[in-house]
């Protein structure tokens, strides 16, 4: 029987049943697909020594008491990836498909400048690479999102690349990987990573430092800037993370976003007639100062997403990972002073925040950061947490996954 507390269910540095090395300095994403739990690893700042030098890996867990195995492994030059499961219900002309088509998609960073998305064929276990663009710089796709155009009815998959632009594609059974990508990007000319997409009031948005863009749907779609951060954001900050749609206190919908950096905060971005109004939802540094007794110099909240979790007593909470450093060396990414425990924030439906951390049996190495949180695909009553962040320092086999019953994770047991 599974214990009531937090249980470590993955630690990099072992081998799967086929003898393949399970590595990773970071656990980037946890994803549900076809009833299984998938994970995306990173090897940023890895120093493997005598261990195999692997690239980022897609790992899979078939059952809660099963063993992780390698589903796909990229080359060492592919040190990070985004991972998402999407379900197409319409084709490129807006016509309904005979049956929904779910696809697991991986988008690795690439030291040779290729922006690629790889699609899993569930029936064969094979992966197909789709190349979107090529540049002379390191390429990455930090965010993927499926959106139905409110005018054409067409479903489009969006990929936010750096440095080529935001590309989109439609489901096409005859295309390699079953996605037909447009040759030209819909949005380009930016200099930071597209960190997150979200739909608010039917419109697709993307956060790219220092702006928030909104897509105007139609046969000739366009993107417009609807919000810009009012202050200069430190160079090392990724800007707004974890873009999430929530009910607005004034009615309708608004966006919730977490600003990374030395002014870390969570904002509500509410559309109105004059543009987008920003309201402080949480002063992250001030909140952590109350919790820790001293003020951090820099914080990262909502690394990748804000995970909705149904509370046992009713309502839905949002869970988001958080990491903070007490260093004041902010001209480069702080390498020291980071809180060693893996903290996460709970935003309750009424807007109240709570800070908790993963309770691991002592002694244990620093967990570093909670990067991703997911409700279990197996029972819906368990939460999985994945993480570590090397913070620009050498690391090896530091990626981890913990599980915990929902009431324990939410503080009810």
C-alpha positions as CSV (number, residue, x, y, z in Angstrom):
1,X,0.0,0.0,0.0
2,X,1.3,3.5,-0.9
3,X,2.4,5.6,2.1
4,X,0.4,8.7,3.0
5,X,3.3,11.2,2.7
6,X,5.5,12.3,-0.2
7,X,7.2,9.4,-2.0
8,X,10.2,9.7,-4.3
9,X,9.1,7.8,-7.5
10,X,11.9,8.8,-9.8
11,X,15.5,9.7,-9.3
12,X,17.9,10.1,-12.2
13,X,20.9,7.7,-12.4
14,X,19.4,4.3,-12.8
15,X,18.5,2.1,-15.8
16,X,15.1,0.9,-17.1
17,X,14.1,-2.7,-17.6
18,X,15.8,-2.7,-21.1
19,X,19.0,-1.4,-19.6
20,X,18.7,2.1,-21.0
21,X,20.1,4.9,-18.8
22,X,17.6,7.1,-17.1
23,X,19.3,10.5,-16.7
24,X,18.5,14.2,-16.2
25,X,19.5,17.2,-14.2
26,X,16.0,18.6,-14.4
27,X,12.5,17.2,-14.7
28,X,10.9,19.7,-17.0
29,X,7.3,18.5,-17.7
30,X,4.9,15.9,-16.5
31,X,2.2,15.0,-19.0
32,X,-0.8,12.7,-19.2
33,X,-1.3,10.9,-22.5
34,X,-3.2,7.7,-23.4
35,X,-3.7,6.9,-19.7
36,X,0.1,7.0,-19.0
37,X,2.3,9.4,-17.2
38,X,5.1,10.9,-19.3
39,X,8.0,13.0,-18.2
40,X,10.5,15.3,-20.1
41,X,14.0,15.5,-18.7
42,X,16.7,18.1,-19.3
43,X,20.5,17.7,-19.1
44,X,21.3,21.4,-18.7
45,X,24.6,21.8,-16.9
46,X,25.1,18.0,-16.8
47,X,28.6,16.6,-15.8
48,X,28.1,12.9,-16.5
49,X,31.6,11.6,-15.6
50,X,31.6,7.8,-16.2
51,X,27.8,7.7,-16.9
52,X,26.5,7.7,-20.4
53,X,26.2,11.2,-21.9
54,X,22.5,11.4,-22.9
55,X,20.4,14.1,-24.3
56,X,16.9,15.0,-23.0
57,X,14.6,12.0,-22.7
58,X,10.9,11.3,-22.8
59,X,10.2,8.8,-19.9
60,X,7.0,6.9,-19.4
61,X,5.3,5.3,-16.4
62,X,2.5,2.8,-17.3
63,X,1.1,2.2,-13.8
64,X,1.5,3.9,-10.4
65,X,3.5,1.0,-9.0
66,X,5.4,0.4,-12.3
67,X,8.9,1.3,-13.4
68,X,9.9,4.2,-15.5
69,X,11.3,3.5,-19.0
70,X,12.8,5.5,-21.8
71,X,10.2,6.2,-24.5
72,X,12.5,8.3,-26.6
73,X,15.9,9.8,-26.3
74,X,17.4,12.8,-28.1
75,X,21.0,13.5,-29.0
76,X,23.3,15.2,-26.4
77,X,22.9,18.5,-28.4
78,X,19.2,18.4,-27.5
79,X,19.6,19.2,-23.8
80,X,16.0,20.4,-23.0
81,X,12.5,19.9,-24.4
82,X,8.9,20.9,-24.1
83,X,6.4,18.1,-23.9
84,X,2.6,18.3,-24.4
85,X,-0.4,16.1,-25.3
86,X,-3.0,17.6,-27.6
87,X,-6.3,16.3,-29.0
88,X,-7.4,17.4,-32.5
89,X,-11.1,17.3,-33.2
90,X,-11.0,19.3,-36.5
91,X,-8.9,19.5,-39.6
92,X,-7.3,22.4,-41.4
93,X,-10.6,23.4,-43.0
94,X,-12.5,23.4,-39.8
95,X,-14.3,20.1,-40.5
96,X,-14.9,17.7,-37.6
97,X,-12.7,14.6,-37.7
98,X,-14.4,11.2,-37.6
99,X,-12.9,10.7,-34.1
100,X,-10.7,12.8,-31.9
101,X,-6.9,12.3,-32.5
102,X,-4.7,12.6,-29.4
103,X,-0.9,13.2,-30.0
104,X,2.1,13.4,-27.7
105,X,4.5,16.0,-29.0
106,X,8.1,16.7,-27.9
107,X,10.1,19.8,-29.0
108,X,13.8,19.7,-28.1
109,X,16.3,22.5,-28.0
110,X,18.9,22.1,-30.6
111,X,22.5,23.3,-30.7
112,X,22.5,23.1,-34.5
113,X,19.7,25.7,-34.9
114,X,16.8,23.4,-35.9
115,X,13.4,24.1,-34.5
116,X,11.6,20.7,-34.5
117,X,8.6,19.0,-33.1
118,X,8.5,15.2,-32.8
119,X,5.2,13.3,-32.8
120,X,4.6,9.9,-31.2
121,X,2.6,7.3,-33.1
122,X,0.9,5.5,-30.3
123,X,0.2,2.4,-32.4
124,X,3.9,1.8,-33.3
125,X,5.9,3.7,-30.7
126,X,7.8,5.5,-33.4
127,X,8.5,9.2,-33.4
128,X,8.4,11.5,-36.5
129,X,10.5,14.7,-36.7
130,X,8.9,17.8,-38.2
131,X,11.2,20.7,-38.9
132,X,9.7,24.1,-38.6
133,X,12.7,26.4,-39.2
134,X,16.5,26.7,-39.1
135,X,18.7,29.4,-37.7
136,X,22.4,30.1,-37.1
137,X,21.8,30.2,-33.3
138,X,20.7,27.6,-30.8
139,X,17.0,26.9,-31.3
140,X,14.3,26.1,-28.8
141,X,10.6,25.7,-28.5
142,X,9.5,26.7,-25.0
143,X,5.7,26.4,-25.5
144,X,3.2,24.5,-27.5
145,X,-0.6,25.1,-27.6
146,X,-3.7,24.0,-29.5
147,X,-6.3,26.7,-30.3
148,X,-9.5,26.7,-32.3
149,X,-9.8,29.8,-34.5
150,X,-13.1,31.5,-33.5
151,X,-13.7,32.7,-37.1
152,X,-12.6,29.8,-39.3
153,X,-13.3,26.9,-36.9
154,X,-9.9,25.5,-37.7
155,X,-7.8,24.0,-35.0
156,X,-4.1,25.1,-35.0
157,X,-1.2,23.9,-33.0
158,X,1.1,26.8,-32.1
159,X,4.8,26.5,-31.4
160,X,6.7,29.4,-29.9
161,X,10.3,29.2,-31.2
162,X,13.4,31.2,-30.5
163,X,14.7,32.7,-32.7
164,X,12.4,32.2,-35.8
165,X,8.9,33.1,-34.6
166,X,5.5,31.6,-33.6
167,X,4.6,28.9,-36.1
168,X,1.3,27.1,-36.5
169,X,0.1,23.9,-38.1
170,X,-3.1,21.9,-38.7
171,X,-4.0,18.2,-38.5
172,X,-3.3,16.4,-41.8
173,X,-3.3,12.7,-41.7
174,X,-1.2,12.6,-44.9
175,X,1.6,14.9,-43.6
176,X,4.7,13.6,-41.8
177,X,3.9,13.5,-38.2
178,X,0.2,14.2,-39.1
179,X,0.7,18.0,-38.8
180,X,1.0,20.3,-41.7
181,X,2.9,23.4,-40.7
182,X,2.8,26.8,-42.3
183,X,6.1,27.8,-43.9
184,X,6.1,31.3,-42.5
185,X,5.6,32.3,-38.8
186,X,2.5,34.2,-37.7
187,X,4.5,36.3,-35.3
188,X,8.2,37.2,-35.4
189,X,10.7,39.9,-34.6
190,X,10.9,39.3,-30.8
191,X,14.1,38.6,-28.9
192,X,12.9,36.5,-25.9
193,X,11.4,33.0,-25.5
194,X,7.6,32.6,-25.9
195,X,7.0,31.3,-22.4
196,X,3.3,30.4,-22.4
197,X,0.1,30.4,-24.3
198,X,-3.5,30.7,-23.0
199,X,-7.0,31.4,-24.3
200,X,-8.9,34.2,-22.5
201,X,-12.4,35.2,-23.6
202,X,-11.9,33.1,-26.7
203,X,-8.7,34.8,-27.8
204,X,-5.3,33.2,-27.9
205,X,-2.5,35.0,-26.0
206,X,1.3,34.4,-25.7
207,X,3.7,35.9,-23.2
208,X,7.1,37.0,-24.7
209,X,9.2,39.3,-22.5
210,X,8.3,42.2,-22.0
211,X,5.0,41.9,-23.8
212,X,1.7,40.0,-23.9
213,X,0.3,39.5,-27.4
214,X,-3.2,38.6,-28.4
215,X,-4.2,36.8,-31.7
216,X,-6.9,38.3,-33.8
217,X,-8.5,35.2,-35.4
218,X,-9.6,34.9,-39.0
219,X,-8.5,34.0,-42.5
220,X,-5.7,36.6,-42.3
221,X,-4.8,36.4,-38.6
222,X,-2.6,38.9,-36.9
223,X,-1.1,39.5,-33.4
224,X,-1.3,42.7,-31.4
225,X,0.5,43.8,-28.2
226,X,-2.0,44.2,-25.5
227,X,0.2,44.6,-22.4
228,X,3.8,45.6,-21.7
229,X,5.5,45.3,-18.3
230,X,5.8,48.9,-17.0
231,X,9.4,48.6,-15.6
232,X,12.6,47.3,-17.1
233,X,13.0,43.6,-16.5
234,X,16.4,42.2,-15.6
235,X,18.1,40.6,-18.5
236,X,18.2,37.2,-17.0
237,X,14.5,37.1,-16.3
238,X,12.2,35.1,-18.6
239,X,9.4,37.6,-18.0
240,X,5.9,36.3,-17.5
241,X,5.5,32.6,-16.9
242,X,2.6,30.2,-16.4
243,X,-0.1,32.1,-18.3
244,X,-3.4,30.7,-17.0
245,X,-7.1,31.7,-17.4
246,X,-9.2,32.3,-14.3
247,X,-12.6,33.9,-13.5
248,X,-12.3,37.6,-13.2
249,X,-13.5,39.2,-9.9
250,X,-15.4,41.7,-12.0
251,X,-17.0,39.0,-14.2
252,X,-15.8,37.1,-17.3
253,X,-12.3,35.9,-17.6
254,X,-8.8,37.2,-16.9
255,X,-5.2,36.0,-17.2
256,X,-3.0,35.1,-14.3
257,X,0.8,35.3,-14.9
258,X,3.9,35.1,-12.8
259,X,6.8,37.6,-13.3
260,X,10.2,36.1,-12.7
261,X,13.0,38.2,-11.2
262,X,14.0,40.7,-8.6
263,X,10.5,42.1,-8.5
264,X,8.8,38.7,-8.7
265,X,5.0,38.9,-8.5
266,X,1.8,37.3,-9.7
267,X,-0.5,39.5,-11.8
268,X,-4.1,39.4,-12.9
269,X,-4.3,40.8,-16.4
270,X,-7.9,41.8,-17.1
271,X,-9.1,42.9,-20.5
272,X,-11.2,46.1,-20.6
273,X,-12.1,48.9,-23.0
274,X,-8.8,50.7,-22.3
275,X,-6.5,47.7,-22.8
276,X,-5.3,45.2,-20.2
277,X,-5.4,46.3,-16.6
278,X,-2.7,44.7,-14.3
279,X,-3.7,44.0,-10.7
280,X,-1.3,42.6,-8.1
281,X,-2.4,39.1,-7.1
282,X,0.7,38.3,-5.0
283,X,3.9,40.0,-4.1
284,X,6.0,36.8,-4.3
285,X,9.1,38.2,-2.6
286,X,7.1,39.9,0.2
287,X,5.1,36.7,0.7
288,X,8.3,34.6,1.0
289,X,9.8,37.1,3.3
290,X,6.9,36.6,5.7
291,X,7.3,32.9,5.4
292,X,11.2,32.7,5.7
293,X,11.9,35.7,7.9
294,X,14.1,37.4,5.2
295,X,13.5,38.7,1.8
296,X,14.8,36.8,-1.2
297,X,16.6,38.8,-3.9
298,X,15.1,36.8,-6.8
299,X,12.3,34.3,-7.4
300,X,10.9,32.1,-10.1
301,X,7.2,31.1,-9.8
302,X,5.2,28.9,-12.2
303,X,8.1,27.5,-14.0
304,X,5.9,26.0,-16.7
305,X,2.3,26.1,-15.7
306,X,-0.3,26.5,-12.9
307,X,-2.0,23.2,-12.3
308,X,-5.7,23.2,-11.4
309,X,-6.5,20.7,-8.6
310,X,-10.0,20.0,-7.2
311,X,-10.2,20.6,-3.5
312,X,-11.9,17.8,-1.5
313,X,-14.2,20.4,0.1
314,X,-15.1,22.0,-3.3
315,X,-13.6,24.5,-5.6
316,X,-10.4,24.4,-7.6
317,X,-7.0,25.4,-6.4
318,X,-4.0,26.3,-8.6
319,X,-0.6,24.8,-7.7
320,X,2.6,26.4,-9.0
321,X,6.2,25.6,-8.3
322,X,8.5,28.3,-6.9
323,X,12.2,28.8,-6.3
324,X,13.9,31.7,-4.5
325,X,17.5,32.8,-3.8
326,X,18.8,35.2,-1.2
327,X,21.7,36.2,-3.3
328,X,22.0,39.8,-4.5
329,X,24.3,38.9,-7.5
330,X,21.6,39.5,-10.1
331,X,23.7,40.6,-13.1
332,X,23.8,37.0,-14.1
333,X,21.5,34.1,-13.1
334,X,22.2,33.8,-9.3
335,X,24.3,30.6,-8.7
336,X,24.1,30.6,-4.9
337,X,21.7,31.3,-2.1
338,X,18.9,29.2,-3.4
339,X,16.4,27.7,-1.0
340,X,17.3,23.9,-1.1
341,X,13.8,22.6,-0.5
342,X,11.2,22.2,-3.3
343,X,8.5,24.7,-2.6
344,X,5.2,25.3,-4.3
345,X,2.4,27.8,-3.9
346,X,-1.3,27.0,-3.6
347,X,-3.7,29.7,-4.8
348,X,-7.1,28.9,-3.3
349,X,-10.3,29.9,-5.2
350,X,-10.9,33.0,-3.1
351,X,-7.4,34.3,-4.0
352,X,-5.6,33.3,-0.8
353,X,-2.1,31.9,-1.2
354,X,-0.3,29.3,0.8
355,X,3.3,28.0,0.7
356,X,4.2,24.4,1.1
357,X,7.2,22.2,0.3
358,X,7.9,18.6,-0.5
359,X,8.7,16.7,2.7
360,X,11.4,14.2,1.8
361,X,12.9,11.7,4.3
362,X,16.1,13.1,5.8
363,X,18.9,13.2,4.9
364,X,18.4,14.0,1.2
365,X,20.2,16.1,-1.4
366,X,18.8,19.5,-2.2
367,X,15.7,19.3,-4.3
368,X,16.2,22.7,-5.7
369,X,12.9,23.6,-7.3
370,X,9.5,22.3,-8.2
371,X,9.2,22.8,-11.9
372,X,6.0,20.9,-12.8
373,X,2.9,19.4,-11.0
374,X,0.3,17.0,-12.4
375,X,-2.8,15.2,-11.2
376,X,-2.3,11.5,-11.6
377,X,-3.7,9.9,-14.7
378,X,-4.2,6.7,-12.8
379,X,-6.5,7.6,-9.9
380,X,-7.1,11.4,-10.0
381,X,-6.4,11.4,-6.2
382,X,-2.6,11.6,-6.3
383,X,-0.4,14.5,-7.3
384,X,3.0,14.2,-9.0
385,X,5.7,16.8,-8.6
386,X,8.9,17.0,-10.7
387,X,11.9,19.2,-10.5
388,X,15.3,20.5,-9.8
389,X,17.0,23.5,-11.3
390,X,20.9,23.6,-11.4
391,X,20.8,27.4,-11.4
392,X,23.7,27.6,-13.9
393,X,26.0,25.3,-11.8
394,X,27.3,21.8,-12.7
395,X,24.9,19.0,-11.8
396,X,24.4,15.3,-12.4
397,X,21.4,12.9,-11.9
398,X,19.5,15.6,-9.9
399,X,16.1,15.2,-11.7
400,X,13.4,13.8,-9.5
401,X,9.7,13.0,-9.2
402,X,7.7,12.8,-6.0
403,X,4.1,11.7,-5.5
404,X,1.7,12.5,-2.7
405,X,-2.0,12.0,-2.0
406,X,-4.0,15.1,-2.9
407,X,-5.0,15.9,0.6
408,X,-1.4,15.7,1.8
409,X,-0.2,18.0,-1.0
410,X,-3.0,20.4,-0.2
411,X,-2.3,20.3,3.5
412,X,-5.3,18.3,4.7
413,X,-3.5,15.2,5.9
